[in-house]
Amino acid sequence: MDFTNDIVVHKNIDGTEFLQFRRLLEFPNIKHCYTLRKNGISVFAKDGDGTELKESYKKVAKALAFYEEHIVKPHQTHTDRVEIVNSAQEEFNEVDGLITNKKDIFLCTTSADCTSLLFYDDTKKVIAAIHSGWKGTLQQIGKKAVEKMVNEFGCRPADIICCIAPCIKKCHFEVDEDVMLLFKKEFEYTGRIHEIIEEGRKVEEKQKYNIDTTLINKIILKEAGILPENIIDSDICTVCHADSFHSYRVDKENSGRNGAFIGMV
């Protein structure tokens, strides 16, 4: 399936398939992508010696024409921690977001249904890559990333662009009452809880609920000061299109990972 539309472009370079946001393609100094699962790209499934990971990095780096040694990926653990990257040699543990104003550093986060957010401020020349799973969304990591861009680099929220990569959408993010109540408590203040949470099906007399984490991220990014027109949603569900994207909901423990990359040259 070709996902090219008004928001994203679907590319295939030497067999490596990925999406790019048209908005970010307006900036020649930005290289970015969100990978598909085709042709051995399982960014970034774990294996014993890291061979699969290295091969995935190599394919993406070749397709985007940058050095794989310049990729910086944190060890993600569903936190709300966002750190500044000053060197490609740095390592980040228990971190789910990275920010830099340095050229030739390519930030990467991985996901299999979780939300990947790519930020760029063309005025201050600052980029960020954020992994916002449901726990990160609950902790408003996207808003915290914007605040850090403002506090550390003097960014103006109105200058920041945020692109929301393919992720699990409300149609498939089904949870039990305990998780639903966490979201209700955290976001009831928005006045849009009936849009965020929808009563779903019953399974063995147990009520399920569907949560719209994309809408939550849009709300908190606007609260952080990002202009609505600068919040760009790919509007692609990884579960609906699990044949093209890695999806933990579909593949469980056998799932690979999709990679979100952004760097400045």
N, C-alpha and C positions, 0 to 999 in steps of 0.2 A: 504493500500500500504506500502511496506517495502522500505525505502529510503536508505538502506545500499549500499554503493559503495566504491570506493577507497578513498574518502574524509571523509565521515561520517559513523557512525554506528547508526542504529536505534534500540533502546532498549525498552523493556517493563518490568518494575519491579513492580510487584504487581498491574498491571493495569495502572500504570503511564508510558506514552510513551514520549520519548524524543530522540533527536539526540545528538551525541557526535562527536567531531572532532578527527580523528585518530591521528593527530599530537599532540594534547594536551593530548591524552591518553598515550603518550610516557613518560609523567612526573607523577610519582606516587604521588607527593605532590599536584597535581592539581585536583580539582573536578569541573566539569562544565557540562552544558547541555543547550539545546534549546528545549523548550517544544512543544508538539503537542496539539491539541485541544481535544483529546480523553478523555473519562472517567472523565468528569467533570472538567478537567483542563482548566479553562478560565482565566489563569494568564494574566492579572489580572483585570478582569472586575470590574467595580465599582458597589456597591450596597449600600443600606441604612446603614447597620451596619458593613459592612466589612466582613461578614461571608464567602462569596464566596472567597474573597481574602485570608483570613486566611486558608481556607480549601485547596486552591491551594498551598500556601506556605508549608503547612503541608505535602501534598502528595509529593512535590518535595524534601523537606528536608528528608523525610523518604526514598525515592528512592535513594538519594545520600549519605545517612547516615551522615547528619549534623544537627545541631540544628537550627530550624526555627527562633529562637530569634537572631541568628547571621546574618540574612539576612539584607542587607542595600539596599534600593531602593530609588532613588531620586524622587521627584515630577517633572516629565518631562514636559517642556513647549516649546520644539523645539528651545532651545537656543544653544549657542556654549560654555556654561560654563562647565568646568571640575574641580572637586574638589577632594581633598585628604581626605581619610577616615582613621581615627585613632582609632575609636571605633564603635562597632555595635550599640551603643546607639545614635549616631549622626543622625540628620535629615537634609535633603537637599532639599530646595525649589528652583524652577526655575533653576534646574541643570539637564543636560542631559548626564553627564559622571562622573564616579567615578574611582579613582585610589587608590591602597593601597599596602603597603609592609608588612602588618600585617597578621599573620596566623589567621585562624578561623573567618575570616570576609568574608561573601559571598555576593559579589556584584551582583546586579540584575538590569537589565533594561527590559522594556516591549515594545511590538510593535505589530502592526497589519498591516503589509506591510512595515513599516519603516525598515531601516537597523540597525541591532545590530552587534557591533564589539566587539570581545573578544581578549584582548591583554595579552601576557605573556612574561616576560624577565626572563629566567632561571638563568642568571648570577647574576643579582641583586635581583632576587626573588620579582618581582613587577608585579601586575596584574591590568587590567583595563576593565571596561565594559562601552561601549559607545552607546547611542541611537542617530542615525544619520538619522533623517527624511529628507525630501527633503530640508527643511530649514536649518537643521544642516549640510547637505552635501554642500549646497550652501555656508555656513559659514566655511566650512572645519574643522568641529569639530574633525574628525579623526586625521588630521595633528596636531591640537592643543593638542590632547591627547598625541601624541608621543613627542611633544616638552616639555610638562609638565613632562613626565616620564624622559626625559633627564635632564631637569633643576632641578627637585626636588629630583631625586633619582640617578642621574649619569648614567642612562641607555645609552647604545650605540644602536642606531637604528638598527645596523646590528645584534644585539642579540634579537631583539623584533620579536615575532610572532604575526600576526593578523589574526583571523578567522572571515570570513564574513558569518553570519547566513542567513538562508532563508529570503527572502524579495521580494518586488515587483521588477520585472525585466523590462527591456526595452520593452518587448512585451506587457506589460500592464500599464506601467507608462505613461499615456496619459495626456497631459496638453494643455492649451490654449496658445495663442501667448504671453501673458504678462509674464507667468512663463518661457516659452521658452527663451524669451529675457534676463531674469535674468541669466539663465544658460549660454547663449551665451556670455554675457558680462563678466561673472566671469571666464569662462574657455576657451575662445577663444585663450588665450596665449599658451595653450597646443599644438596647431596645430592639434588637433584631434577632433575638434568640429563636423565634419561630421560623426564621429563614435558615439559621445556622443548624438547628436540630429538628429533625423530622421523625415522627414515629414510623417505624418500619414494620416488618413482618414479625410474626410470632413463630418461634421455634420451640416445639415441645412445651407449649404454654408460656414460654419465656419471651417477654417483649424485647425486640431489638430496636435500635435507633440508628439513623443515618446522620452523620456529621459533615458539614461543609467546611473543611479546613481551608480551602482556597478562599472562600468568602471571609473567613476570619483573618487570614493574612492580608487581604485587601483592606479590611477595616483597620487593622493595627498599623499598616503601612501609611494609610491616609492620616491616622492619628499622629504618626511620627512626622508628618508634614510633606510626604511625597504627594505630588499632584496626581489626581486620578488618571490623567492622560499619560503619565509616566509609569503607571503600573500595568505591565503588559502580560496578559495571561495567555499561555499557549492553548488553553482550553482543551487539552488532550488527557484522557483518563488512561493510565497505564494498565488498569485491569481490563477495561473494555478492549484494549489493544495489546493484550499480553503476548500476542504472536510477534509483535514488533519491539516491545519493551519488557525488560525484566520486571516481574511482579511477584512480590512475596506472598500476596494473597492467593495467587494462582499456583506458584511453584513451591511454596513453603521453603523448607530447608535447602532445597536444590536450586533456589533462585540465585542468579547472578546479580550484578549491580549495574545500573546505568551511571554514566559519569557526566557531571556538569563541570565544564572548564571555562575559565576566563583569564586572560592575560593581556598586558600592554607591551607594545613594541615601540 
